[in-house]
Structures are given as C-alpha cells and as structure tokens.
Amino acid sequence: MSVPRLHPRTIEAVKERADIVDVVGEHVMLKKKGREFVGLCPFHDDKSPSMTVSPAKQFYYCFSCGAGGNSLKFLMELKRQSFSDVVMELARRYSLPVETLDANQQERLRQQLSRRDQLHRVLSLASGWFRSRLQAPEGAAALEYLRKQRGLSAGTIESFELGYAPEAWDGLLRHLQQVEGIDPSLMEAAGLVVPRKGGNGFYDRFRHRLMVPIHDRQGRIIGFGGRSLDGSEPKYLNSPETEVFDKGKHLYGFDKAADPIRRADCALVVEGYFDVIALHAAGVRHAVAALGTAMSAQQITQLCRCSESRRIILNFDADGAGVRAAQRTIGEVEQQALQGQLELRVLHLPAGKDPDEFLKQHSQADYLALQDNA
C-alpha cells in the first residue's frame, strides 16, 4: 500500500508549530546557556552536553557527532521514522488538519511549482526594468525625490532595489513581451498588468510610481509597492495577492532583518516601506513592516522564532490608522502574550513622528534609546 503524499500546506503548518525546544526537550534534559540550550546528544554515547538547541534558528546541532537539523529531522533520527510518519504524528499532537495529494493533485502541484518559478523570474525581470528606468532621464524626478526628500544614498537605493515605473500605459508590458518574450497572461498572474475592459489587451498596473520590490524570506521578489509621485490616489498601490504573494504571510524587509533580529534579540515592526528603509540606512537593521493594516498571527510567529526573548516592538504611525493597526495587532496576539509566549511592546515617538521623520532630525542612538524604554 502506497503512502499518500502530504500536501505542502500540512508540512509547513507542522514546521511552524513544532518548536525545536519543545520537541527536543521531551527527549533530552535541556539546560539554558545564553541564548541557546544544551543537553546530552541522544545520537551517540555523550558524557558531557555537546548538543546545542537554538530557539532563534529552530535548529539542533551536536558538536561531537555532527547530528543536526530541525524538529522533523530530530524525530526522524531518534525514532527511526519516515518523514511522513513524523509529520502525521506532530499534526495529530497539535490538532492540525492533514491534507494529502492523489496522483492528479501531485501532478498539478509540480505544475504549480514550475509556474511559481516562472512568476519569480517575471517579477525579477520587472524589477530590473524598473531600476533601469529610475536611472534613465525619465526617472530623474523620482531619483531626486529619493535623494533629496527621503535622504537616501545611492548605496541604499541600490541595496533595496528601488525603481521607477514610467507614466506610459504599456511600458513594462512592451518591454517584457518584446524584449524578454514573456506572455501577457503570465504578467497578469504576477500582478504586473491589468486586462483592459472588453478583454482587448492589457495595461501596466504601476504607472508614474516609485517601485519598492517585496521579497520573501529567501530573497525572491514576490510583489511590489508603488508610491504615487504626483499626489494621485492611492498613495501606495500594492501588488494584488497572487500564487507567490500573500500579504498576511510575508513581512517587508524580513529577508534583510532576520539575522539582525537574532543579534538584537528583538524585532521592530513599523508601518511603511520607507520607515524600514530609513531605519536600515541608519543602522537599525532589525526592522520589518507588515504588508497590511495589522500583523497576522503567522507573521508574529515568524518574528518570535528569530529571537530568544520573543520581544516584538510595534512602532506604528501616530495617526488614527496607525493606532487602529496597533490595537488590532495587540488583539491578535493578546492570548500569546498573556501565556508568556511573546513579549509585546509599543513605541511612541515624540511629536507623533514616524521613524522616517524622526531619523531625519535624530541619530540612531536617539532612536534606540527610545526603543529600549518602550
């Protein structure tokens, strides 16, 4: 009898829920040592604790025998069970729904994965074109805005891959179709173009906007945020949700901030793209931004896994929308905070400023002093 293949959603849910310290701690006596835990390795005759368990990295490693991996690998090696058996066991333990795939579903999944690769490529090509337009004469006003009004250096602009979408209705469409040979239907699936009324062709979703690429944890571009340059609404136009972009699952800047969050032992959550960029430029690199009006439980879990303290500091704007977003986020994680699963703080900057505004007049040290007293 063949073993049914588990759906990737089930595997990801189990990985997210199965905390490495809890799993290893059921079989090994762990002792706190700094930001990590140590214990006797169960995979060899260990006389003194040689296995380290890292909550931030969700990883165990034995310095004597070299055994290491995540929660699933630990149980597979310890119990000599298959990957599927371990996932099923943990799913039952945490009361998670189990989805499996039949042969047809497996084939569709392979096609979806191939399509996701195509979408990542299209988004990367679009980002390259936006960046080239920022440096072209048509992007002069946008570049001046970034340098003069935002105070960003050439290095920061390059690091965050900022670009410009020209005013033309089909500039990106024509480039991707004529130069790169991309089918417009794939551009639509990537959220880059919109069908014209009546179904007669497509037009660019982003026009005359500063373009901020959004990356996933692995650094792949999954979408864009486009800021208006002429006061037209909406001020920020974001990519629609696609096969690779789910705003409730991702955090802007997380690809750059994960390691700094571990070093700082806390995560700083701000409201906007340019708040993150300004903070990173000022050396405050443990900052990320939510991609919606509030943080989801899944986003909070990702951040908690990056630090031992599980400390999250919210520094949203002082306007009504920012206050409501902070309140919604607090409501989302109130139970976790009360149970000691995370530490949530709120930072209010003087005079109702946002981080970008504050850093134009104050230093990194000034900001960090306020953060430490949040």
N, C-alpha and C positions, 0 to 999 in steps of 0.2 A: 504494500500500500504506500503510495507516494505521499510525502509530507507536503501539505499545502504551503504555498509561498505567502509570507506575511506581507501585508501592504506597508509601504514606506511610512505612512501616517502612524501606524501602530508602533513601528520600530522607533520613530522619532519621539513619540509620546512616552515610550518606556525609557529611552535615553534621558529625556528631560526630567522625568520623575524620579529615576533611580539614583539618588545621591550617593556618591562614592564612599563617603564616610559612614553612612548608614549601612550600606551593603557590606563593606569590608568589616565594619565594626561588629556585625553579627557573628563573625567567624574568628576575628582576631582582636585581642585586647589592645586597644589603641591608647596612646598617651600623647597629649598635646605637646608640641615642641615648636615654639614660634608660631608661624602661620600655618604649619602643617601638623600632621600626626605621624607617629612612628609606632611600629609594632614588629613582632616576630613574623618573619615570612613563612607562610604555610607551604611554600613550594620547595623548600629544602630544609635540612636539619639546622635551623637557625638557633644559635646560642645567645646572641645579643641582637636587639632590634636593628634590622638592616633594611626594613621596608618602610618607605615614606608614602603617605597618602596626602594628596593636595586637594583641598576643597575648591580652591580657585580654578585649578586646571582640570578637576574631575578626573584625576589620574593617579594610579599607584605605580610604584617602581621599587624594585629590590636592588640594592647596590652590590649585593653578593652574587646572586644568581642571574640577575638581568630580567627577571619576570616583570612585566608591566603592561598597563592598558587601562581601559575604562571599567565601569561596573560590570558590563556584559562579559568582557574578557575574563575578569576575575572569577565570576561564577562558572564560566565555561571550563576554565582550567581547574578550579577547585573541585567541581562536581563531575567533571568529565562529561558534560552535557553538550548537545549541539546548540548552535546559535538560536535556532527556532525554539528549542525547549526552554532555554533561559529567558527569552523574550516572553514566551507564553506564561512562564512561572511568575515573572515580575508583573506582567499585565494583570494576572489574577490577584496578586498580592495588593496591587494598588487600585484594583477595581477599574481598570482601563478597558475600553471596548477593543475587541480584537477583530481586525479586518483581514481577510485573506484574498488571494487572487487566483482565479482559474486560468486556464491556458490562454483564453482570449484576452483576459484582463492583463496578463503578463505581457502579451504582445503589444497591447495598447500602451502599457507603461513604458516599454522600450521605445516606442514611437514618441511618447511624450518627453522622455529624457533627451532623445535626439532633437526634438523640437526646442526644448529649453536651451540646449547648446546653441541652436540657430538664433534664438532670441537674444541670448547673451552676446553673440557676435554682432548682430544688428545694432544693439544698443551701444556696444563698444565703438562700432564704426560711426554711429551718430555722434557720440561724444567727441571723437576725433575731429569730425567736421565742425562741430560747434566751437571747439577750441581753435581751430584754424580760422574761423570767422571772427573770433574775438581779436586775433592779431592782424586781421585784414583791415583796410581803410573803413569798411562798413561797420566794423566793431569799435571804432575809435571812441565813440561816446560811452559805450559800455565799459571799455577798459579804463577810461578816465574816471568813471563813477567808482569802479573798484579801487583805483589807486587814491583818488582824492577824497571821496565821501566815505568810503569804507576803510581807507588807510591800509590797504593790503599790499604787501610786497610782491614782486614778480615771483619769488620763490613760493609764497603761499598760494598765489593764483595757480601756479603750476602743480603744486602738491595736491590741491583739491580739484584739479582738472576743470576749473571753471571755464565756461564758454559763452557763446552768444548765438542766439537764433535770430537771423535777419528778418526783416519785415515781409519778405516775399511769401506768397501763399504756398509755394511749392518748391522752395529752395532745397530743403533736405530731401524731399520726395524725389526730385530730379537727380540729385547727387547720388543717392543710394540706388536708384533704378538704373541710371545711365552709366555711372562710373563703377559701382560695386555689383551691379546685376542682381539687386535684391527685389523680390516680388513685393508689390504694394500690400498684398494680403498679410505678409509676414511683418511689414512695418506696422500695419494696423494691430496685429496681435501683440506687438511690442509696445503699443500705446503711443506711437510716434506720429501717426497720421489718422485723419478722421474721414469717413465716407462723405462725399457730397450728397446733398439732398437729391433724391431721384436716382441715386446709385451710379451717377456718372463720374467716376473717378474719386480721387482723394485730395485732401489738402493738409498742410502741416498743422499739427496740434499747437506747436510752440512757435510764436512769431514775435519778433522785437522783444525778446526777453533774455535776461541773464540766465544762463543754464548751469544748474548745480546737479551733477550726477550723484545718484544714490547707489551705494554699494552694499552687497550682502557681507556677511562675516568673512567670506573667502576672498573679498575684494572684487567680485564680479559686479558690473553695472547692472542694476535691475530696474532702474527708472530715473526720472528727473524731477527736479523742482525748478520752475521757471518764474523769475521775478520780473514783474512789469517795470518798464523803464520810462513810461510816459504817463503814469497815473491811471491807466485803464484797469478795470476790474476783471477778474480778481487780481489782487496784488500778487498773490502766489498761485500759480497754476501747476498742479502736480500730475504726474502720470496716473492714469486710471489703474485699477488693480488688474493684473494680468497673470499669466501662468507662472511668472517668475517674481512678481511684485505683490506682496500682501502687506499693507502698511501697518497692520496690527502685529506682525511678526518681526519686523525689522526696525532698526534704530539708525538714524543718520549719524555717521562718524564712528560707528562701532568697530569697523574694520581697523581704524587707526587707534581707537581708545581702549581696546580690550587689555593690552599689556600695561598701559599706564594706569588703568583701573586697579590691576593687581598690585602695582607698585605703590599707588596712593592708598590702597585698601579702602577705597570708596568710589562710588560712581556719582557723577554730577549730571543731572538731567536738565537741559534748558529747552526753550520753546522753538527756536528758529535755526535754520541753516547757518545764518551769518553769526549767530551767537556762538555756535560750535566753532566756526572758522576763526572768529576773533579770539576765543579762549585758547585754541590750539596755537595760534600765532603768538599769543602772549606767554606760551609755555604751560598753560593749564590744559594738559592733554587727556585728562580723564573725563572729558565732557562728551555727551551724546545728546541727540534731540529725538523726541518722539515724532512720528510721522502723521499723527492725528491730533485730536483735541485733548487727549489724555493718554496715560500709559495703560497698556493691557497687562494682565497677569503674566502672560508669556514673556513680554518684554522685561518685566520686573524680575522674573526667574532667570533670564539670561544674564542680567546685571549682577544679581546676587551670586551667581556661580563664579564670577570673576574676582570676588574679594572674600577674604576670611571674615571680615566684620559684617558683611552683607549690609553695609551702610549705603543708603541712597539719599542724595540731597537734591531736592527739587528747587530750581531757580527759574520759575516761570515769570513771564511779564506781570507787571503790577496792574494791568488793565482788567476789565471785567472778564474777558475771555481767559486770561491767564489764571485769574483767581478760580474761575469755574473749573479749569483743567486741573489745577492742583487739588481742588476738592474732590473731583471725580477720581483722580488717581489715589488719593488717600482712602476713599471709599472702596476702591477696587482691592486694596491690599491691607485694609484695616485688620482683618482676622489674622493674616500672616504676621503683622506687626505685634498684635496682642499676644500671639503664641510664641513670640521671640524668634520667628523665622527670618526677620529682617529688621533693620533699624532705619526708620524713615525720618528725615529732617526737611525743613523748609527754610530756604534762604531768601530774605528780603533785602534788596539793595537800596541804599539811600535814595531819596527823592523819586522813588518809583522807576528808577532806570532799569533797562535790561542789560545783560552782560556786555553786549557790544558797545552800548552808550557809556557804560561805566568805565570800560577799559580804554576809551579814548581820552579819559581825564585822570585815570589812576593806574597804578602799577599792578603787576602780577601779585606782588606781596600784599598789597591792599586787598585784592580780591580774596586771596587765600586766607587772610586773617578773618574776613567776614565769614568765609565758608567754614572755618574751624569753630566759629562761635554760633553756627546755625542751630 
